[in-house]
Amino acid sequence: MSRHFGLAAAALLSLAGTGGALAADMAMKAPAAMVSGCAWCGFYVGGNAGYAWGRDTQDGVFGAPAPFLAIDTAAISASASPRLKTNGFTGGLQAGYNWQSGAVLFGAEADFNAFNLRGSTAGTFPFPSTLPGGPVGPPTAFFNTTSSASSDWLFTARNRIGWASDTLLIYGTAGLAVANVKVNQSIVVLGGFTETAAYSATQVGWTAGIGAEYMISRDWSVKGEWLYVDLGKVSGAGVLTPAFAGITYNTTAHLTANIARVGLNYHFGGPVVAKY
């Protein structure tokens, strides 16, 4: 009996040793799992769409010799200096890269958007000198002014810094803004004389804002963002038709805008590390 028990124990020990060796060999040969070291890190591309609204502040200075009076030229200058409300659709593409240190995210992003910003105003105004009690008096004479401002495209290049979890990113952003700005003005005065100022420029300004982004899957995220854009001042001079010596007109426009937009990004992933 003891002999049979000893043989059985030896067999069990032999099988245990063989199983352990096989398990060790399988563990050594198991492939390493490759995982991303950071949910937000790496390159991404996407698109965005939203709404823009802002203001174009215009300052016009009209100058004319006699028979124009100072109170009339001042009135023309005031009417040619409106504060235009602008608004319109914006949408385009963006691309960027993120780095992450703990919960702090650093990034760089550039986008190019259609920027359908438009604003205009028009009015008919009296020459103050021809009003009752004015230096000239009735009949009252009038002049007309029309002003408009617009932009067609916007490019921004911005840094981003924020706080990131596995699925949520909250960030601030600031950087460069470049856009085309177009301004048109027309002033019709006595005798059909028309002062026209039409000019456009590619303006370099700045932008800053805040946003939040949420991972909806391993590769895709959605975001909401607000930006303020200041495109600086652009200036131009008017041309009088028909020509009349001594009449001058100069104007300056300053365009600013707010942008509220949503976007969708595809992430190519950050550094890949092995996990056994």
PyMOL commands that set and color helices and strands:
alter all, ss='L'
color gray80, all
select helices_A, chain A and resi 2-29+70-79+128-130+190-192
alter helices_A, ss='H'
color red, helices_A
select strands_A, chain A and resi 33-36+42-63+83-101+104-126+142-164+168-188+194-215+220-237+239-241+248-269+272-275
alter strands_A, ss='S'
color yellow, strands_A
deselect
rebuild
show_as cartoon
